[in-house]
């Protein structure tokens, strides 16, 4: 651990004992709203308004509450500095924390500048840790504001979370904060902040670049890995998986295919249209729905025999809840629950997990627990590996 990281940890440790610890809290109230309605993000109010017209509802405050409940062991030991209303004040006060509101939302509605201003002010107030709830856009804003000057913990609530600063679930975010502030986790790592071109992503093009680094308390049990791109050497493995799936398709079943190169190789081998980063539906070897949102999926599969074909996000191991929120709890239950899920993954993708479980985070904790367990994963032509899935 470098001198810079040691000094940051000493700052946190010295605030122990009777001294109240200062914690920053930033909640992006619009994070993730585009997920279930198939918009692949909510950068910009034009997209937020479109998402709302499609029936999208905010969920970041709910995610923040789950994180803060896991932080309750420190209720009497911390003071939370936050912004008004949905940016943190409401939920922190609801749970009984000592809260100081340090700013105000400029203009008529929330903007990225509010996030940046909040993070800067928390640093000036001497916060030794900033907790934030959002996605990659929120992460970039916080990096712009504080850089490596203060440790942060990201709680996932966006559509695309490729930055390596997020915990595996809201609960793990609270638990990691408790362990760090009590000195049980001492390692701080510089973790990647990724910049995703959302407009290209919305059009099915994955364009990502390294944006910077944030300092994060690190324990591999709590923090996700970075997004790993699919290597050229895996193409043959993907084709073998596709052939296996195609041979075993039932003409009376609707197949919901999640995003990603492994799942979409199935449609590519069948020489039909597909959306690389969207959710498509196949029936009798024809595409009957392209780049669908949650409502579209439910309309097509209602009362029908259905299967869900998904592949884990490379490097992170997420099956559900990252980039495929259209496959919502309602969709999963309509398709038949756990028994409807078919997992496909290249052998290298599984090996890269180094024994860590695959993860689900649908924002329905009860369903996530039901989806946990052992699965038979299709890893090649007539090849199956048993692997465990857990709630993040």
N, C-alpha and C positions, 0 to 999 in steps of 0.2 A: 504494500500500500504506500503510495507516494506521500511526500510531506504535505502537499496541498490537501489530500484526502484525510490525512491524520489530523491536521489542524481543524478541519470541518467536524470530524468526530469528537475531538476534544471540546469544541464549542458546545456540542450537544451534551456531552457527558458532564461538563461543568455546571449544567443547569439542573442537575439532579438534586436530591434531598428535598428540602422544603421549598425550594425555588420553583415557581410556576414556569412551565415550559410554554414557549410561544409557538403556535402552529398556524400556518396559513391554510386556508381552504378556498378553492376556486371551483365552482361548478359551472360548466358550460350548459346553459338551459336548453339549447337546441341540438346538442350533440346526438348523433345517431338517429335523428327523426326520419331520415330518408331511407333507412335500411329496409324496413318491412314493405315499404311502398315501391321498392325497386329503383330508387334514385341514386344509390351508391355514394351517398354523402349529403351534407347540408352546408357546404361552404357557400355563403351568400344568401341574402334574404329572399331573393327570387326563387331559389330552390326550396327554402323553408316554406314559403307560401304555397308553392306547388305541392310539397309534401303534405301540408295541412289540408289542402283541397282534396287530396287522395285519401284522407282519413288518418294521417300520421299523428301520433300523440307523443308528447315529451316523456322521457324515461330517465333522464340523467339524475333528477332529484331522488328518484327511487333507488338508483344505484348508489348515490351518495349516502342515503340513509343506511343501506346495508353495510357500507364501509364504516360509517360512524358508529353503528351499533357494535362492530367488532373492536372499535377503539374505546368503548365504554370503561374498560379497566383503568383507563387514565383520566376518567371524568374529572376527578378532583385535583389532578396534577397538571392540567393544561389549560391554556386560554387560547381560543380560536379567533384569529383575525380574518375577517372575510368581507365580502361585498354584500350589498343589500338584496333582499328578497330571494329570488330563485338562484342567485349566484352563490348561495351558501348560508345566508342569515336564517332563512325560514327553517331549514332542516336541522341546523345546529342548535337553534333555540328550542325546537320541538323536542329534542332529545335531552335537553337540560344542561348543555355545555355553557360555560362562561364565554360569552361572545362579545367581541368589539367590532362594530362595523366601521371600516376605515375609509370608505369612499362612496362614490355614487355612480350609477350608470349614466354616462353622458348620452344625450340624445333621447329619442323616443323609444329605442329598443336596443337590446344587447348587441355588442359588436366585438370583434377581435381586439380592438384597442382597449376595451374594458378589461379583458383578460391580461393584456400586457401591463396596463396601469396598475391593476390589482397586485400582480406579481412583484412589480417594482416597489410598491408601497409596503408590501409584506417584508421585503428584504430590508427596507429602511427601518421598519419597526423592530427588526432583530429576530424575526422568525427563524427558528433553527431547522424547520422542515416545512415544505409546502406540499399539501395534498391537493391533487386536482382530478376532476372527473370530466372526461371528454375523449377526443380521438386524436388523430395525427395533427389536425389543424390546431387544436388547443396546445398540443405539445410544441409545435413550432412557435406559437405565440409566447409561451413561457420561456423557451430558449432565447428568443429575441429579447426578452425582458431581463432575465437573470443569468443566462449562460451557466457557468460552473460555480457561481457564487454561493449557492445554497442547495442542499439536497432536496430532491423532489420524489414523490411517489405518484405514479399515474394510475388511476382507476378507470378501466376500460368502459367507455360508453358510446364510442363512435361507430361508424360503419367500417372504416378501414383503419386497422390498428397495426401498422407494420413497424412502428417505432418500438425500440426494445426497452422502454421505460415503464411498461404497464405490468401490473400484477395479474395473476391468472383469473382473479375474480374480485368483486368488491370486498368480500369478507377477508380475502388474503391481503388486500391493501391495508385494512385496519390492523390485522395481525402483524404485518410487517412493520407498520409504524410503531406499534406497542413494543415490539422486540428491539427496534432501533433506538427508540427513546429511553428504554431501560438498559441500554448497553449490551443487550444479548446478541445483537448483530452489529459488528463493528466495521465490516467491509463496505466501502463506497466504490462504486464502479462508474466510469464514464460510459454511458450507454447511448446508442445511436438514436438520433432524431431523424426520421425519414420524411422527405417531401414527396407527396404523391400528386401528380397532375390530375386533379379531380375531373376536369373537363374531358381529358383523354380517357380516363378511367370510365367515365359515364358512357363513352363511346366504344368501350371494349378494348382499350389500349392500356396496357400496364406500363406506366412511365414513372420511375422512382429514382431519386437521387439522395445521397447523404446530405443532410442539411446542417447537422451539428451534433453536439453531445450535451447531455444533462447528467448531473451527478445523482446517482440512485443508490440507496441502501440495498445491498445485494445478498440474496440467498436464493439459490436456484429452485428451491421449493416454492417460492412465492412469485418470482419474476419470470416473464416469458422470454423466449429467445427471439432473435430477429427473423424477419421473413427471408427464407432461402429460395432463390430462383431455381427453377427446374433445369437441370443440366441436360445437354444434348445426349449424353450417354443413357439417359433414362427413357428416351423416346421409344426404343424397342420394347422396353418393359411396359410402357403405357399401351403400346399397340397390342401386346399379348393380353393385357387386362381387358382391353376393348373387345378383342375377339371372344374371350371367355364370356363376357357380359352379353354380347350379341347372340351367341349360340344358345344361351339359356333364357332369352327373352320370351315372355308369354304374351300372346296377342290380345289377351283380355285384360292386361294390366297397363295402367298409366304409369310411366316412369318419369319422376321428377329429378332432373339432373342439376346439381349444384354447380357453382363456378369452378374454374380451374382447368389446367391442361390435361390432367389425367381423366377427369369425367368427360370432358368435351372431345377427347380422342375417340370416344364411343360414337359420337355423332359424326365426327370427321371420317371415320372408317365407313360409316353408312352413307357418306356423301350427301348429307342433308344440311340445311342451314342450322347455325347455332350461334349463341352469344357467349364468348369466352368468359366474360366476367358477370354474366347474368344467370338467371334460373330459367331453364327450358323444360318443356314437357314433351315426351315422346309416347305415341300410341300407335300400335300396329305398324311400327317402323316409320312413322311419319311424325314430323314436328307439328304439334297442335297448339303450341304456345311458346313464344319466344321472348326472352328477357322480361319475365313476369314479376309482378308484385304479389304481395300476400293475398289480396282479394282475388286477383286473377287466378292464382293457383287453386284457391278454395272453390272458386266457381267451376273450374274444369274438373276437379277430382271429387266433388261432392257426390257421395253415394257410390263411388267407383272403387274398384280394386286398384290400389296404388302402392308403389314402392319409391323410396327416396334413395338416390345414388349420390353419395358425397365422398369427398376426399379431404384429408387433413391439410391445413395450411402449413406449408413447408417451413421448418425451423421452429414453429410454435406448437404444432400438434393439435390445433383447434379443429374440431369437426363441425361444430355449430356455434353461431354467435359472432363470427368474424367474417364479414364480407358476404354472408349468406343469410342475413336476418329475415329475408323473404320466406325462408323455411322456418316459420314461426312455430310456437307451441301449438297454435290452432291447426296449422298445416300438418304438423307431426301427428297429432291426435287424430285428425281426419283421415290420414293415410294408414293409421293402424298402430301408432306408437312405436316402441322399440323394435317390434318384429318387422316393421316396414323398412327399416334402414339397411341399406347395402353400402358397406365401406370399401372403397378401392384405394390402393396406395402402392406406389412402387416400393420395392424392397429397400432401396437406398433411403427413401423418405422415412421409413420406419426405423432403419438402423441409425439414422441421424438423431433420433430421439434419445438414443443411449439409455434405453430402458424406462424413460419417463412415460407416463400414461398419455393417451390421447385425451382431449378435454372437450367438454360441452359447457356452454354458458348461454342458454336461451333466454335468460332473465326470468325464468320460472324455476325457482329452486327445487320444488317438488318434482317437476318433470325431469330436471337435470339429474336428480337422484335416481329416478326410475330408469333413465337412459344409461346410467352407469353399469359397469359389469364387463364381462368378457364377450368379445365379438370375433367372428370368423372373418378375417379381412382377405379380400381377393388381391393377391400380390403378383399374379401372373396367370398364364394360361393353365387352368386346372391346378393352380397353386393357391393354398390358403395358409395364413398364419393366424394363430390365436393371439389376441392382444387386448389389453385392458383399457377401458374408457372410464374416466372419472369426471366428477363435477369439479371445475376449477377452484 
